[in-house]
Amino acid sequence: MKLIVFIIVGIILNAFIVIQIVDVILMGWLHIHHAKNQIPDNYIVDTPNRTEKQGEVECAAFSSAYVLRHFGMQAEGFELYDKIPDKFKMTGGTVYPKGVQYCLASHGVKSQYCRGNLRILKEEIAKGVPVIVMMKIREDKNWLHYVPVVGYDNENIYIAESYAPLVNCDEKLYNRKVEAKSFGRLWDTKELKMPFYSKTYYRILCD
């Protein structure tokens, strides 16, 4: 009996290790950061920008293009999407997290794929740069979506949303407002096949 249990545990551990290796290969290595600084109660990135409207699967490129425009570069979502190598795309055209880093790096912008919490995310936003996060489109579905988060206050998170059905307001600096608790649930993207890839975001490495 003990031998059977030992074998089963071994199989489970080996499967878990294989899953993690595959995740790192496909998704990228996650960096863990901790909040270090005091942050304001509310903040909005006020650099002039525009929000393009994507199709069904191009959110990685459209989010990246938004960040690139923040830095004064010419970037269009569909053009950026077409240049993403197939190795960074899943069947159907959706993009692995490495594809976001490719889009940014293709224009000289270095980034880290990170895991954190809402406090850390706010600290990154308060640096004055939009922060791309991977979140679910709906709380009851594991359909994943990349968005640039551009601001926050004590109650809400503010997003420059490229997917038209999710737009819920028409402000100058953002077009989607999500209540903070709801955002936390949408941002919790962990699944059995990717248990550690939850509450992830891209940290821009500014020289």
N, C-alpha and C positions, 0 to 999 in steps of 0.2 A: 504493500500500500504506500509506504513512504517513497519507494522508488517511482511509483506512478505519479505521485504528487510532485516529486523532484523533476520528473520529465516534463510534466505539464507546466510547471513554473518556468523551467528552462525554455520551453517553446514560447511562452508568453513574453519572457524577457528578450529573447532573440527577435521576436516579431516587433516588439517595441523599439529595439535598437535599429532594426531595419527601417522602420517608419521614420525615425529621427534622421537617419542618414539620407533617406529619400527627400525628406522635407528640406534639409539643408541644401541638397543639390538643386532642387527645383525652386525653393522659395528664397534661399539665402540665409546667411548666418545672422542670428538676432543679437543685437547689442542691448545690454541692460543699463539704464541710466537712473540716477536718483536725483530728486529735486534738491537743489542747492541754494537757491536764492529766494528772497521775498518777491512776491508778484502782486501786481495791482488787482483790486477786486474785479475790475473789468478792463478789457483791452480789445481794440479792433485794429487790424492792419489797414492803414489808410492810404497806401500807395495806389495811385490810379491804375485800374486794370479793367478787363472785360471778361465776361463769362460766356464762353461758346456753348453751343448745344450739340452734344454728341449723338451718335446713333444708339445701338444696343450694347456694344462691347468695348467701346474705345475710351472708357473712363481713365485708364492709366495714363494714356497719352494726353488727354484733355486736362487732367489734374497737373501733369508735368508741365504742359504748355503754360498753364496759369502761373505756376511758380517761376518759369523762365521769363515770362513777361514782367513779373514783379521785379526782376533784375535788369529790366530794360532790353531784353532780347526779343527778336522777332520769332514767334513760335505759333504755329497753328495746329490744333488738335489732330485733324485728319491727316495732315502731312506727317506729323510726328508718329502717328500710329502706323502709317504705311512703312516707315523706316525701321520699326521694331523687328529684329530678326525672328524668324519662325521658332527658333529654339526657346524664346521667351513667351511663346503663345501656346495656349492649350487648344485642344480640338474645339472648334466653334469660334476661336478668335480672342477669347478672354486672355488676359496677360498675367503671367506670374509676377510676384513682387520684384524679381530681378529686372523685369522689363521697365519698371519705373526708374530704377537706378540707371539703367541704360539710357533712357530718354534724357535724364538730367545730365549724366556724364557726357553725352554726345554734344552738349553745349558747354562743357567745362565746369559743370556744377557738381561738386562732390557731395555724397550723402551717406548716411548710415541707416540701415533698416533696424529699428529699435522696438523694444517692448517696454511699456510703462503703465502709468495710470493717469487719471484726469489731471491731477496736480502737476505731474511732469509735462503733460501735453500743454497745459496753460503756460507753464514756464517757457516752453519752446515758442509758443505763439507770441508771448510778451517780448520776445527778442525782435519782433517786427517783421517776421517772415511767415508767409502761409505754410502750414504744416499738412502734408498729405497723410491721410489715414486710410486704412482699409477697414471697412465696416459692412454690415449687412444692409441690404436694401430694406428689408422688413424684419421685424423681431421674430416672426414665425417662419422665416425662410433663411436658408444659408446661402443665398445669392450674394456674392461679395461685390463690393463697389469701392472705388477709390475717389476720395473727395479732398479738396483743399479746405482746411479749417482756417478761418481768417479772424475769429474773435470769440469772445466769451464774456459772460457776466456771472453773477451768482446763481442765476436760474437757467440760462440757455447757452447753447453753443451755436456759433454762426458759421455758415458754410457758403462757399461759392460753388453752387451745384450746377453741373453740366448736364444732368439727366432730367429732362423737362418734367416728367411726371412727379418728381420729388420737390420741385420748386414750390414754395409756399408763401413767399413774400417778395416784395419788389423794392428793396432798399438800395442805396447807392453803392454800398460796399459788400453786400451779400444778398443772396436770394433764397436762402433756406435757414430757418430757425428751428432748432431741435432742443426740447427740454433736456436739461443735463442728465437726469436719471434715465430718460429714454435713450439718449445718446450712449450712455454707459452700456445699456443692454445691446444696442446695435453694434457697438464697438467690440463686444465680447464674441469673437469669431471662432473660438476654439471648437474643434471637432475631434472625433476619435482619430481621424487620419492626420490631424495637425494639432495636437493637444497644447503645444506651447505658443502657437501663432495666434495670439489673442491680444487685443489692445495694442496693435502695432502702429508705427508711424515712421516717417522718414525725417531724420534730423539732418538739416543742411549744415555742411561743414564750411563755414566762411573763413577765409584766410585773414 
